[in-house]
Amino acid sequence: MNARTNAAQLFADAPVPFALTEAGEKAVTDTAPRTWSFIDRRTGETVQYTCMEGCTLDHRQEIGRSVFREDIWCWFWDAPLTLPVNASGELAEFRVLDAVIKVEPWSPKVAERLPYAVIELVDDRFIDGLDPDGLETVINALAARVERMRETHRRLVEVRKEYQQNAARAVRSQADEALRRVRGGAF
């Protein structure tokens, strides 16, 4: 690899799908199910595969190539949400609360052979393997947390208002005292 190596060259022989990232790879704009073939690396058999509806992976690196079946999967990764996070004293943009629907049709884990959800809490920290009930549990937990954050917001607005009023009174009191001293010749 050198400075002229592009992403397609870098992943040309990779056994895993060339995933879409925010780093600039071309997005797959047609998310209708796509049907394509690959060669099973173990058996040499040509296998026809139809992507999950909404799949946003670019499977060009697998089409017509020799790959292991378990290295074929589909996912739908929505547009990322980023927030500035204090990382070791430095502000950095991190992806937060990304939701992915994924299916791994030849996974050794039977549960992953049906579409499931993955939540990326913050950059590369995941809750994986969520069925619809599990995803709903996470959503409800986050909704409860958001409601508590709304309560914190309301308290913050009240506390700041009171703090500013107290600070203004203190400044007025100090100004009044200084004025009394000047008028009374305390200086």
Sequence and secondary structure as in RCSB ss.txt:
>XXXX:A:sequence
MNARTNAAQLFADAPVPFALTEAGEKAVTDTAPRTWSFIDRRTGETVQYTCMEGCTLDHRQEIGRSVFREDIWCW
FWDAPLTLPVNASGELAEFRVLDAVIKVEPWSPKVAERLPYAVIELVDDRFIDGLDPDGLETVINALAARVERMR
ETHRRLVEVRKEYQQNAARAVRSQADEALRRVRGGAF
>XXXX:A:secstr
  TT  HHHHTTT SS B   TTS       S  EEEEEETTT  EEEEE  TT   BGGGTTTSEE GGG  EE
EE    EEEEEETTEEEEEEEEEEEEEE TT SSGGGGS EEEEEEETTEEEEEE HHHHHHHHHHHHHHHHHHH
HHHHHHHHHHHHHHHHHHHHHHHHHHHHHHHHHHT  
